[in-house]
Amino acid sequence: MRTATWLTAACLTALGCAASPGVTSEAPPPSPPATSSAPPAASIDPPPAKEPELPKLSLEPLEPRHAEDAALNLELKFPIRGQRVRLDRAAAYNVRLQLDGLPRGTKGRALLQLDDHQPIEVDPSKPVRLGSLIDEDRDLTAGPHLLFAVALGPDGRALSPRPGASRGPEAWVEFGVDTAELPERPAVIRVVSPRGTFNGPAQAEAAELDVRVGPPLSQGPARRVRLVIRGPAVLSQDIDAGPHRLLGLVSGDYHITATLLDARSEPLTHPGATDEQIITVNLDAPSAESR
């Protein structure tokens, strides 16, 4: 009996071992990272810094300056319209003006300009070499050319034509260098002033803008002038021809462009319908004569 009991216990022990294996504990796998269905937030760039606005120039119309004598008349005697000049002799060719109607004992002065070269002040009683009207860094070329002249008053300012007059202080002529063919110029514009350098506040405050149109705006295809000035101060404005006070100049260089407009305010594009001028203003410099 003792032997049986022992066997029974041993058997139960063996069965128990087989029925209850050792249990091992494993950690559950990590959860996947949470995902969001919302779109990523867009990066917000700071708004670009605004460039400071340039100061504005302004214009004040001035009364035209007429000659004291209504009989004053300026003419370009040579070359005549359509004249042909040989290129090899053109630089030495003498331009001749005639200014009538001056008070007795008075010497006249005129502003003479070839094409878009810088105008020069001349004595209209003396011949002027064509080559002297050409800017230093440029050459006289074959083709059509335009001469413009305007008489100056005692104060050195350009005189204005009297309304409706067929004669007066302005003269225009087209001629050719090695050509007799001239382009159609329904109207021509020239920036008579300002020009050169303005030193000191007094000169800057006295600066005038004066544009001339031939034929006058009321008589040709052009109806207005579009004026654009770019520099340390700016202006964009449609104006009439004639003198204007130019206000608001500060130190720096200015690029002036004047373009003729038709009845629909569209720019005319034929030769001579646009003119340009560059001036310099130096408010800190001592005053010196300029226009």
KESEZA-76768 format. One line per field, with one value per residue (C-alpha): residue number from 1; residue in one letter; z, x, y. Coordinates in steps of 0.1 Angstrom, whole numbers, plus 5000, padded with zeros to 4 digits. Each point is the difference from the previous one (the first is absolute). Example, Ala and Ser with C-alpha at 12.3 -4.5 7.8 and 13.67 -1.06 7.14 Angstrom:
residues 2
i: (1 | 2)
aa: (A | S)
Z: (5078 | 4993)
X: (5123 | 5014)
Y: (4955 | 5034)
This chain:
residues 291
i: (1 | 2 | 3 | 4 | 5 | 6 | 7 | 8 | 9 | 10 | 11 | 12 | 13 | 14 | 15 | 16 | 17 | 18 | 19 | 20 | 21 | 22 | 23 | 24 | 25 | 26 | 27 | 28 | 29 | 30 | 31 | 32 | 33 | 34 | 35 | 36 | 37 | 38 | 39 | 40 | 41 | 42 | 43 | 44 | 45 | 46 | 47 | 48 | 49 | 50 | 51 | 52 | 53 | 54 | 55 | 56 | 57 | 58 | 59 | 60 | 61 | 62 | 63 | 64 | 65 | 66 | 67 | 68 | 69 | 70 | 71 | 72 | 73 | 74 | 75 | 76 | 77 | 78 | 79 | 80 | 81 | 82 | 83 | 84 | 85 | 86 | 87 | 88 | 89 | 90 | 91 | 92 | 93 | 94 | 95 | 96 | 97 | 98 | 99 | 100 | 101 | 102 | 103 | 104 | 105 | 106 | 107 | 108 | 109 | 110 | 111 | 112 | 113 | 114 | 115 | 116 | 117 | 118 | 119 | 120 | 121 | 122 | 123 | 124 | 125 | 126 | 127 | 128 | 129 | 130 | 131 | 132 | 133 | 134 | 135 | 136 | 137 | 138 | 139 | 140 | 141 | 142 | 143 | 144 | 145 | 146 | 147 | 148 | 149 | 150 | 151 | 152 | 153 | 154 | 155 | 156 | 157 | 158 | 159 | 160 | 161 | 162 | 163 | 164 | 165 | 166 | 167 | 168 | 169 | 170 | 171 | 172 | 173 | 174 | 175 | 176 | 177 | 178 | 179 | 180 | 181 | 182 | 183 | 184 | 185 | 186 | 187 | 188 | 189 | 190 | 191 | 192 | 193 | 194 | 195 | 196 | 197 | 198 | 199 | 200 | 201 | 202 | 203 | 204 | 205 | 206 | 207 | 208 | 209 | 210 | 211 | 212 | 213 | 214 | 215 | 216 | 217 | 218 | 219 | 220 | 221 | 222 | 223 | 224 | 225 | 226 | 227 | 228 | 229 | 230 | 231 | 232 | 233 | 234 | 235 | 236 | 237 | 238 | 239 | 240 | 241 | 242 | 243 | 244 | 245 | 246 | 247 | 248 | 249 | 250 | 251 | 252 | 253 | 254 | 255 | 256 | 257 | 258 | 259 | 260 | 261 | 262 | 263 | 264 | 265 | 266 | 267 | 268 | 269 | 270 | 271 | 272 | 273 | 274 | 275 | 276 | 277 | 278 | 279 | 280 | 281 | 282 | 283 | 284 | 285 | 286 | 287 | 288 | 289 | 290 | 291)
aa: (M | R | T | A | T | W | L | T | A | A | C | L | T | A | L | G | C | A | A | S | P | G | V | T | S | E | A | P | P | P | S | P | P | A | T | S | S | A | P | P | A | A | S | I | D | P | P | P | A | K | E | P | E | L | P | K | L | S | L | E | P | L | E | P | R | H | A | E | D | A | A | L | N | L | E | L | K | F | P | I | R | G | Q | R | V | R | L | D | R | A | A | A | Y | N | V | R | L | Q | L | D | G | L | P | R | G | T | K | G | R | A | L | L | Q | L | D | D | H | Q | P | I | E | V | D | P | S | K | P | V | R | L | G | S | L | I | D | E | D | R | D | L | T | A | G | P | H | L | L | F | A | V | A | L | G | P | D | G | R | A | L | S | P | R | P | G | A | S | R | G | P | E | A | W | V | E | F | G | V | D | T | A | E | L | P | E | R | P | A | V | I | R | V | V | S | P | R | G | T | F | N | G | P | A | Q | A | E | A | A | E | L | D | V | R | V | G | P | P | L | S | Q | G | P | A | R | R | V | R | L | V | I | R | G | P | A | V | L | S | Q | D | I | D | A | G | P | H | R | L | L | G | L | V | S | G | D | Y | H | I | T | A | T | L | L | D | A | R | S | E | P | L | T | H | P | G | A | T | D | E | Q | I | I | T | V | N | L | D | A | P | S | A | E | S | R)
Z: (5000 | 5008 | 4966 | 4982 | 5018 | 4990 | 4963 | 5001 | 5013 | 4976 | 4971 | 5011 | 5004 | 4964 | 4986 | 5018 | 4986 | 4965 | 5003 | 5014 | 4979 | 5011 | 4988 | 4984 | 5000 | 4968 | 4996 | 4975 | 4967 | 5001 | 4986 | 4966 | 5003 | 4997 | 4967 | 4994 | 4970 | 5002 | 4974 | 5013 | 5010 | 4973 | 5008 | 5001 | 4985 | 5013 | 4974 | 4979 | 5012 | 4980 | 4983 | 5012 | 4976 | 4981 | 5005 | 4973 | 4978 | 4990 | 4972 | 5001 | 4966 | 4992 | 4977 | 4966 | 4995 | 4968 | 4984 | 5007 | 4962 | 4983 | 4968 | 5015 | 4977 | 4999 | 4969 | 4990 | 4967 | 4993 | 4997 | 4983 | 5003 | 4980 | 4993 | 4994 | 5017 | 4992 | 5029 | 4995 | 5003 | 5025 | 5032 | 4985 | 4985 | 5013 | 5015 | 4996 | 5020 | 4996 | 5029 | 4992 | 5021 | 5029 | 5017 | 4986 | 5016 | 5014 | 4993 | 4995 | 5013 | 4989 | 5010 | 4971 | 5001 | 4974 | 5004 | 5036 | 5007 | 5028 | 4990 | 5001 | 5004 | 4969 | 4986 | 4971 | 4981 | 4996 | 4981 | 5021 | 4989 | 4997 | 5017 | 5031 | 5005 | 5004 | 5035 | 5006 | 5002 | 4967 | 4963 | 4972 | 4979 | 4965 | 5000 | 5008 | 5028 | 5018 | 5011 | 5026 | 5012 | 5025 | 5009 | 5036 | 5020 | 5020 | 5030 | 4980 | 4998 | 4968 | 4984 | 4991 | 4967 | 5001 | 4995 | 4964 | 4987 | 4969 | 5010 | 5033 | 5021 | 4989 | 4969 | 4988 | 4969 | 4987 | 4977 | 4989 | 5003 | 4968 | 4994 | 4986 | 5016 | 5032 | 5022 | 5007 | 5033 | 5007 | 5032 | 5019 | 5037 | 5017 | 5037 | 5001 | 5038 | 5025 | 4990 | 5016 | 5037 | 5028 | 5029 | 5033 | 5011 | 4982 | 4966 | 5007 | 5011 | 4969 | 4976 | 4971 | 4977 | 4964 | 4971 | 4965 | 4973 | 4963 | 4986 | 5031 | 5018 | 4986 | 4964 | 4996 | 5009 | 5035 | 5027 | 5033 | 5014 | 5023 | 5024 | 5020 | 5024 | 5018 | 5028 | 5037 | 4996 | 4972 | 4979 | 4973 | 4986 | 4967 | 4994 | 4974 | 4983 | 5014 | 5032 | 5035 | 5033 | 5011 | 5038 | 5025 | 4986 | 5024 | 4994 | 4973 | 4963 | 4981 | 4967 | 4982 | 4972 | 4980 | 4975 | 4977 | 5004 | 4974 | 5005 | 5017 | 5024 | 4982 | 4996 | 4965 | 4988 | 4969 | 5000 | 5022 | 5020 | 5032 | 5015 | 5031 | 5024 | 5030 | 5028 | 5032 | 5033 | 5028 | 5028 | 5021 | 4973 | 4996 | 4975 | 4964 | 4969 | 4983 | 4981)
X: (5000 | 5028 | 5015 | 4967 | 4995 | 5034 | 4994 | 4967 | 5016 | 5029 | 4976 | 4979 | 5031 | 5011 | 4966 | 4999 | 5033 | 4988 | 4967 | 5014 | 5029 | 5019 | 4983 | 5023 | 4988 | 5006 | 4995 | 4973 | 5014 | 5001 | 4970 | 5007 | 5004 | 4968 | 4994 | 4980 | 4978 | 5003 | 5024 | 5033 | 4999 | 5014 | 5030 | 4991 | 5026 | 5002 | 4986 | 5027 | 5012 | 4985 | 5024 | 4996 | 4981 | 5021 | 4991 | 4978 | 5009 | 4973 | 4995 | 4986 | 4990 | 5017 | 4989 | 5018 | 5028 | 4994 | 5025 | 4995 | 4996 | 4974 | 5020 | 5029 | 5007 | 5026 | 5009 | 5024 | 5014 | 5024 | 4995 | 4966 | 4974 | 5009 | 5036 | 5025 | 5034 | 5030 | 5011 | 5037 | 4992 | 4971 | 5020 | 5014 | 4967 | 4989 | 4965 | 4987 | 4972 | 4983 | 4983 | 4979 | 4980 | 5025 | 5000 | 5027 | 5034 | 4989 | 5020 | 4979 | 5006 | 4985 | 5000 | 5009 | 4996 | 5008 | 4978 | 5002 | 5034 | 5005 | 4988 | 5026 | 4995 | 5012 | 5002 | 4975 | 5019 | 5030 | 5003 | 5001 | 5019 | 4978 | 5027 | 4998 | 4964 | 5010 | 5005 | 5037 | 4994 | 4980 | 5005 | 4981 | 4985 | 4984 | 4962 | 4973 | 5006 | 4980 | 5011 | 4980 | 5007 | 4982 | 5008 | 5009 | 4987 | 5022 | 4997 | 5013 | 4967 | 4985 | 4974 | 4966 | 4981 | 4970 | 4967 | 4990 | 5032 | 5017 | 5033 | 5017 | 5030 | 5001 | 5015 | 5000 | 5016 | 5007 | 5030 | 5019 | 5036 | 5008 | 4962 | 4972 | 4973 | 4983 | 4977 | 4965 | 5000 | 4964 | 5011 | 5033 | 5007 | 5030 | 5008 | 5015 | 5005 | 5011 | 5035 | 5034 | 5007 | 4981 | 5022 | 4985 | 4964 | 4994 | 5007 | 4980 | 4970 | 5002 | 5002 | 4976 | 4987 | 4994 | 4990 | 4994 | 4979 | 5000 | 4974 | 4982 | 4978 | 4968 | 5012 | 5014 | 4993 | 5014 | 4976 | 5019 | 5034 | 5007 | 5028 | 5018 | 5028 | 5020 | 5026 | 5001 | 4966 | 4975 | 4972 | 4977 | 4975 | 4983 | 5005 | 4998 | 5031 | 5016 | 5018 | 4993 | 5016 | 5016 | 4996 | 5013 | 5035 | 5024 | 5036 | 5007 | 4998 | 4967 | 4989 | 4973 | 4980 | 4973 | 4978 | 4973 | 4965 | 4973 | 4963 | 4994 | 5029 | 5021 | 5038 | 5011 | 5029 | 5014 | 5035 | 5001 | 4969 | 5021 | 5028 | 5021 | 5022 | 5021 | 5008 | 5019 | 4989 | 5025 | 4984 | 5032 | 5022 | 5006 | 4977 | 5012 | 4982 | 4978 | 4967)
Y: (5000 | 5025 | 4992 | 5007 | 5033 | 5011 | 4991 | 5018 | 5032 | 4998 | 4996 | 5029 | 5020 | 4991 | 5007 | 5033 | 5010 | 4992 | 5017 | 5033 | 5012 | 5031 | 5033 | 5027 | 5037 | 5021 | 5038 | 5010 | 5016 | 5038 | 5018 | 5017 | 5038 | 5020 | 5016 | 5031 | 5005 | 5038 | 5016 | 5014 | 5036 | 5022 | 5021 | 5037 | 5023 | 5035 | 5025 | 5016 | 5034 | 5028 | 5023 | 5035 | 5022 | 5026 | 5036 | 5015 | 5029 | 5025 | 5025 | 5036 | 5015 | 5033 | 5028 | 4998 | 5025 | 5019 | 5023 | 5037 | 5006 | 4979 | 5002 | 4979 | 4971 | 4973 | 4981 | 4972 | 5013 | 4971 | 4971 | 5004 | 4974 | 4968 | 5012 | 4973 | 5003 | 4978 | 4979 | 5008 | 5037 | 4999 | 5007 | 5032 | 5011 | 5034 | 5003 | 5035 | 5017 | 5033 | 5018 | 5031 | 5023 | 5006 | 5034 | 5023 | 4993 | 4966 | 4969 | 4969 | 4965 | 4967 | 4964 | 4977 | 4962 | 4973 | 4969 | 4987 | 5014 | 5025 | 5035 | 5028 | 5038 | 5019 | 5035 | 4999 | 5026 | 4977 | 4967 | 4968 | 4969 | 4970 | 4979 | 5021 | 4989 | 4963 | 4985 | 4991 | 4962 | 4999 | 5004 | 5017 | 4973 | 4998 | 5003 | 5025 | 5026 | 5027 | 5034 | 5019 | 5036 | 5023 | 5036 | 5008 | 5030 | 5023 | 4976 | 4971 | 4983 | 4988 | 5023 | 4986 | 5004 | 5022 | 4981 | 4998 | 5017 | 4985 | 5015 | 5002 | 4990 | 4963 | 4984 | 4964 | 4985 | 4965 | 4992 | 4970 | 4989 | 4979 | 4996 | 5020 | 4978 | 5014 | 4980 | 5012 | 5020 | 5009 | 5017 | 5005 | 5006 | 5014 | 5004 | 5035 | 5000 | 4990 | 4991 | 4998 | 5001 | 5018 | 5009 | 5013 | 5003 | 5033 | 4985 | 4969 | 5020 | 5021 | 4971 | 5001 | 4973 | 5013 | 4977 | 5012 | 4984 | 5007 | 5004 | 5012 | 4975 | 5016 | 4998 | 4965 | 4964 | 5004 | 5012 | 4996 | 4992 | 4971 | 5010 | 4973 | 5010 | 4972 | 5007 | 5005 | 5017 | 4990 | 5013 | 4986 | 5024 | 5011 | 5037 | 5028 | 5013 | 5031 | 5011 | 4985 | 5005 | 4966 | 4996 | 4975 | 4993 | 4983 | 4991 | 4974 | 4993 | 5002 | 4985 | 5020 | 4985 | 5020 | 4981 | 5013 | 4986 | 4998 | 5008 | 4966 | 5006 | 4974 | 5007 | 5010 | 4980 | 5017 | 5015 | 5031 | 4992 | 4994 | 5020 | 4995 | 5020 | 4992 | 5024 | 5000 | 5017 | 5006 | 5019 | 5000 | 5016 | 5037 | 5017 | 5002 | 5011 | 4974 | 4997)
